[in-house]
Amino acid sequence: MKADVIVVGAGLAGLVVTAELTDAGKRVILLDQEPEASLGGQAWWSFGGLFLVDSPEQRRLGIHDSHDLAWQDWQGAAGFDRVDEDYWGRKWAQAYVKFATFEKRAWLKSLGVSFFPVVGWAERGGYLAEGHGNSVPRFHIVWGTGPAIVKPFEEKMRKAIESGLVDYRPRHRVDELLVDNGVVVGVKGAILEASNASRGEASSREMIGEFSETAKAVVVTSGGLGANFDLIRQNWPERLGKAPTRMISGVPAHVDGRMLGISEEAGGRIVNRDRMWHYTEGITNWNPVWEKHGIRILPGPSSLWLDATGKRFDAPNFPGFDTLGTLETIQKTGYDYSWFVLTQKIIEKEFALSGSEQNPDLTGKSIRQVLARILPGPTAPVKAFMEKGEDFIVANTLEELVVGMNNLTGEGLINFEDLKRQIVARDREMEHKFTKDLQVTALRGARNYIGDKLIRVAKPHKILDSKNGPLIAVRLNIISRKTLGGLQTDLSGRVLNSTGEPVLGLYAAGEVAGFGGGGVHGYRSLEGTFLGGCLFTGRQVGKALVEII
């Protein structure tokens, strides 16, 4: 097949680019180093959260949102402060917020994508109006989670294969971009042996051959570097404290960052290397798919968050408020883990686990199972972690809980009297409607939103009251996830060189491009913007290529 475009990477961004091209009758070679079982990449594993603005779901819940408010929040979160490196990232951000307000939902609906009716409130901020955070709930969960957002684009790809427009080649690893007189004209790489590895499992790197292909353009959509701990530590910024000695991985091993370096060798410019997004609420998967497999807790606001020595974090380091602010706070303690202390009543309402496989009710589109979330007791996946997860301690008394916490780490850092004093002081704030504890103010305020009150935030109560027990402690690990920097691109997705000129023939979309421009998020994400960034950049690049090819 003589291709119009070669797309490197069969994750969500690559599938969207391919769909846009083939809808216009263009011919695509789609390459991916993993077996076909991993089609859809990281998006398939995701919770399916998308950032939407002024949606019907929001309006039905009494949420008043607007483009201006969303753009205010985006700028407060991003903190764009680099004249050169942030130039295109800011332009992508402006375009993305407009897309999320006026086009994204209708476009996805036309593809058969629908949403869970309760909108989540992620990254609540906790600063001033112009600071970081979502002023209103904007986290829309795709009905069917990650697999449902991948499905329409996979279906388009398979129809295009049948019609002869797509040549999909799994187990083809790109090792080099072919450059002729400064123009990227193709790719060269290794054919890897066939693998029966299941989705997410490590696959063989044994070579059985080589390949080389040329086309009018090459689009790199290879994802980020979340499983490459060495590269994460190499780029770790001093502002976030010392890089973690121990991390768990939120992504499979193939998310290795290889194409960033390969694209750089071909003339592409990488910007904002020090901007990254790693979660602080990671737990070790008791049933791992990949090495060091971690799952992120999506917490409500009620759990007490303690450092490794058992001291409560200061405001606004509360669950669900500021991911990178809390990451910085944790790393500057000198330890790379922290603790939640909570009750049975909190965990049964406030603990959700990120990922399609951890939410079988939403992923399987089972209304009956979803409704069961309002019943007493944790969800089945959360209960399994309570019983089998190595990071969970369950006890009837605080004394027993502290013993379990100290035994788990082997460091003996938690002092019973100190912890008891802090919890008793917090519990006294439950005895009246007034408080100076900002976390108590926040959780009471959260319940003014009907979505939080129904399914997300427990009724305020005393942690040490036995009727709310048992007590639970969860060791929280740093879990790797995303790079926020990447290949700098213009609004057509053309990769730029060190002088700001396009590297002719080379385009990028998705995480490898910092989800647009080499850094659409700036320093912080508002959440629901990673899948959305793959969708938007893939769509923009595909449309731009259709116009010129």
N, C-alpha and C positions, 0 to 999 in steps of 0.2 A: 504494500500500500504506500503510495506517495502522499505524505501528510502535508496538510496546510500548517498544522501546529502540533508540536510535541508538548504534552503536559507531564511533568515529573511529580508524581505523588497522587494516589487515588484516595485521599481523604476527602472531607467535605468540600474544601475550596477547589480541589482538582476536579471533583465531580460537577460542581457548579460551572466552572469554566467550560468543561466539556459539554455540558448541557446547552449553554448559551451558543457555543460554536456549532454544535450539530443541529440545533434548532434552525440555524441559518444555512444548513447544508454544507458546512465546512468539515474537512476530514481531520481526524485527530488520532495520534498514537498516544495512548495513556500508559505510562510506565510506573511500576511500583516494585520496590525490592521485596515486599512481603507477599505471602501466598494470598490467593483470592479470598480466603476466609477472613482476612482483615480489611476487606473493602470498606471504606467509610472512615477508617482511621480512628482518631480519638473521639470524633463526633458520635460514633456509635455507642461509646461507653458513657456518654455524658448524661446528665440529668435532664437535658433539653431545655435549659433556661434561656430565654431571649429577652433582651431589653426592648420594650415597646413604649411609645409615648402617646398618651391620650387615646387609649384603646377602648373599644366597647366593654371589655372586661373591667377596666379601671372605672369607667363611668358607672357601670352597674353596681359597683361597690362603693360609690360615693367619693371616688378619688378624682380630684381636680388637677389635671396635669396639662402641660403645654410645652410647645417647642422652646419657648423662651426659658422656662424653668429648667427643662432638661439641659439646654445649652449652658445655663448658669451652673448647674450641678457638674456637667462634664468639665468645664473649665476649672472649677474648684478642685475637682479630683485630679485632673491632669497636671495642673501646675506648670504648664509649658513655660520654660525659662531659658531655652537654648535657641538662639536666633537662627542658627544654621540647621542643626539636627532636628529641630521641631518645626521647621517651615512647612514641610509637606505633611507631617503628622497632624498639625493643626487644620490644614485644609481638608484632609481626610475626615477629621473629627467633625468639622462643620457639615460636610456632605453626609456623614453617617447619621448624625442626629436628625437631619432633615429626612433621610431615608426611613429611620426608625419611627418618625412621626407621621409621615404622609404616604409611604409606599409599602413598607415591609410587610405589614400584616395582610394587606389586600393581595400582594404578590404571593405570599405563602398560602393564603386561603385558596387562591386559584390553582395551587398545586395539590390541594387536598389536606393541608396542614391545619389542625385545629388546636385549641388551647384549653387547659384546665381552667375552670372559672374563677378560682381564687388566685389573686396576684400576690406574689411574695415580695417582702421588703428586705432586700439585701443591702449590705454596705450602708448602714443608716447614718454613718458619719459621727455625729456627736460634737461637732465644732460649730462655728458661726455659719450664717446663711450662705456665705460665699466660699466656705471651706469644702472639704471632701464629703461625699456622701449623697445618697438619693434623698431628696426632700419628701418624696412620696413613693409608695410601692410601685415597682416597674418590672419585677422579675416574673415573666410569663412562662409557665411550664408547658412545653409541647405535650399534647395528649398522645402518649406513646413514647415519650422521652426521646433519647438520642436516636434510636433506630427509626423513629417516625420522621425525623428531620432528614435522615439520610435517604429514606425510601424513595421519594419522588425523583431524586436525582439519579439514584441507582437504576430505577426503572427507565428513565430517559436514556441512560448509558446503554442498557441492555437492548433497547429498541434500536439505538443507533448502531450497535454491533450487528444486529440482524439485517439492517439496511446497508451495511458496508461502510458506514461513516466512522466507526471507531474500531481501532485495533488495540484491544486491551491486553497488556503483557505484564502479568504479575511475575515476580522473581527476576525482574530486570532492574539491576542496581546501576544508577548513573554515577560514574566516577569522574567524568570530565565534561565540560561544555566545550564544544568545538567552535573555535573562533577563526574567522577568515577576514583579514584586513580590518580588524576591529569590530566585526559583525558576528554575533552568535548565530551559527547556522545549523547547529545540531547538537547531538549528545553522543557520548561514547561510554561504555561500561561493561559490566559483567553479567552474564546469565548465571543465576544461582540454581543449584539442584532443587528439584521438586521437593516440597515439604508438606507433610500432613499436619503441621502444627495448627492447633485451634486458634481462634481469634485471640490476640493478645499474647499468646505464648511465643517464646523466643524461637526463631527459625534458623536453620542452618545458613552459614555463610560460605559453604563450599561452592567454588566456581566450577561450572561445566562448559563454559564457553564465553565468547565476547560478542558484543554487538555494537553497531554504529548506525545512526540514523540522522538524516537532515530534514529540515523543514523551513518554512518561511519565518517561523517564530518558535521560541521555547518559553514555556511558562513553568516556573518553579513554584510548586505548592506543597513542599515536602514536610511542613510542620516545623516544630521547634526543637528544643534541646532538653526537655524535661527529664529524660532518663540518663543524660550525660552529666553525672555529678561533678566530674573533673572540670568540665566547661562551665558549669554553674559556679563552682568555687573560683575559677579563674576570673570570671566577670563580676563576682560578688562586690557590691558597693560598700564602702566604709560606713556610709550613713545608716546602713541596716545592722551595724555591729559586725562581729566576727562571723564568718561563714560557718554554718552548722558542721560539726564533726560527724554527726549522725543524721541522716535523712531517710525518709521512706519515699517511694516513687508513686506518683499519681498517674503515670503513663507507662505504656509498654516499652520494652528495651529498644525497639526500633526508632523511638523518638530521640535521635542521637545528634541532631544538628549538623550532619555531614554536608548537606547542600548549602548551608551558609558559607562554609569555607570554600567549597567548590565554586559557588557563584562569585565570591570575592576574588578568587584566582582569575576569573574571566573578566574582571574589571568592575564588578558591582561593589557598591559602598555599603558597609554595615554601620548603622548609627545606633546610639543609645544602648550599647552592649550591657551597660550596668543597670538597666531597668528590667525588672523581672517580677514575676507574680508567683509566690509560693504560699501555701496555706499553713495556718498555725494549728488547725484542729484535726490533724491526721492521726488515724489509728491503724495499727497493723492488721491487715486482712487475715483472719483466721483460716480462710480458704483461698490462698493466693493463686492468681493466674500467671503473673510475671514476678520476677525477682524483686524483693523488697516492696511488694504490692501494698500500697496504702489506700485507705478510703477516707474521704473527708466528711466530718460531721457538719451538717448545715444546722447550726444551733439557733434556738430561740434566745431571748435576752436574759433569762433568769438564772442560769448557772453561775456560781461564783468562780471567777477565774483567778487562779493562784500561780505564782511563779514556782520554781522547783523547790524552794525552801518553805513554801506554804504561805507566802504573803500575797494579799489581794493586790491586783493591779489597780493603778489609779485610773480615773476617768480620762478619756472615753474608751479605755481598753475593756470593753464589754463584749460578750459573744454577738457576732454579726454586725459590728459597727465599723471597724477599720482594720482590714486584714493586714496591710503593710505597716500601719502604725503599731499594731500589736506584735508583729514579727520583729520590728526594731526593738520594742521594749523587751521582748523575750531574749533576743540575742545579746542585748547589753547586760543581762543578768549574769552572763558567763555560763549559762546552761542552755541546751538546745531542746528543752522540753518544758512543758508546763502542765497544769492540772485544771480540770473542772471538778467541782464538788457540787452535788445536786441531790435531788430526791426522786423517788419513784414517780411522784406526781409531775415533776418537771420532765423527766425523760420520756414519759408516755405521750406528752403533748409537744415537746419542743425538739426532740431529736429526730432529724431526718438525715439520711445518708446519701451522699452524692453518688450518682451513677445509675445507669439504666438497670444494671443487674441487681442493685440494692433496692429497687422500687418496682417489684413485679406487678403491683396493682396498677400503677400509672403506665408502665411499659406495656403491660398486657391489656390496657384499656378496660379494666374491670371496675365498673361503677360500684358493684357490691363490695369488692375488696377495699376500694377507696373509702366508702362510707364506714367501713370497720375502723378507720383511723380515729373516729370520734369516740369509740368505745374505750373503756378502761384498759390499761396495759399498753406496753410498747408494741410497735409493729414487729412482725416475725423477724425481719432482718436485724433490727435493733436488739431484740431479745437474744438472737443467736450470738451477737457480739458480747452481750452481757454474760452469757454462759460460757462462751468459748474464746473470746478475744483476750489477748494477753495484756491489754492496757486497761482492763476494767476491774475495779474492786467493788464488791457489793457487801454491805455490812449492816447489822442492826443497830450498832452504837458507834459513836464517833471514835471511841477508843479503838474499837476493832478496825474501823476504817483507816485510822492513822497507822496502825501496825501493818495493815495490808499495803498501804502506799509505800512505807519504808522498806518492806520486804521486796516489793516489786523492783524498786530501783537499786536496792542494796546500799544506798548512801545515807539513810537515816537522817534526812534533812528536815522532815516535818516534825515540829514540836506540837504535842497534843494541846498544851495549855494555850499556846499562841493561836492555834487554829480555832480552838473553842472560843477564845475571847473575841475573835473577829466575827465568827458566825453569830454568837450571842448578840453582839452589838448590831449586826445587820438585822437579826430577828426582832429586836426591840422596835425597829422602824416599821414593823408590820402592825404594831398595836394602835396606831392612829393614822389619820389620813394625811398628816404632814410628814415631811422627811427632808433631811439634808443629804441623804445618800442618792447620788445621781443615777445609780443603776436602778434603784427602787422607783425613782421618778420615771425612768425610761420604760420599765416594764409595765408600770401603770398606764403610761401614755400609749404604749403599744396596743393595749387592749381597747383603746378608743377606736381602733380600726377593726371593723367587723371580721375581716379575714384573719387577723391575728387572734382575736378573741375566740373565734370558732375552732381553729385547728392549729394554732401556732404558738400561743403564749399561755402558759399555765396561770391559773388564778393565783395572785400573790399569797404566799403562805410562809410560815416559819420552817426553816430547814431542819431544826432540831426537834420539832414536834413529831413524836413517833407515829402519829396517824398518817403522816405524809411519806413515811419510809417504805422500804429501807433506804439507807444512805448509799450514795454511789460516788465513786471517784474515778475519773478517766484520765490516764496519762495521755497528753497531747503531743504528738511529734510534728516536726516540720515536714510537710509533704510537698515535693517538687511539682510544678505544673507548667508554667508558661514563661516564655520570653516576651517582654513588651517592646523590645527593640528588634531590629532586623534590617533587611535590605531596604534602602531608601528608594521609594517609587513616587512618580508623579500620579496625577489623578486618573491616568489611563493604565496604571500599573507597570509602566516602563521602569525598569531598574536603572538607577542613576549611578554615575561614576563619581570619583572624588572631586571633580570640578562642577558637578551638578548637571552634566550632560547625559542624555540617555545612552545606555549600552545598547546599541542597535540590535534588535532581534531578541532581546531578553526581557521577560516580564516576570512578575512575582505576585502571588496572592496568598492570603491566609497568614498564619503565624510567622512564617519565614520572612514576611514583609512587615513584621510588627503589626499585623492586621491592617496595614495600610500606611504607606508613607515612611515606614521605619519607626513608627511609634505613635499610633493614633490615640493611645491611652495616656500618653505622657507618663507620669509616675505611678498612677493608680487606675484601677478599673472600677467601674460602677456595677459590674457583674451582669451576666446575660449578654455580654458584648464579645465573647470569644467565638461562639458559634455564629453570632450575628456578623462578626468581622469576617469570618470565612465566607459567609453568604454574600456579603456586600462586595468584598474585594473580588471574589470569584465572578460575580455578576458584572462588575465594572470592567474587569480585564477582558472577559468574554465579549462584551458589547464593543469595547474599543477595538479588539482584533477583528471582529466581524466587519467593522467599517473600513478597514485597510487591506484586508486579505480577499 
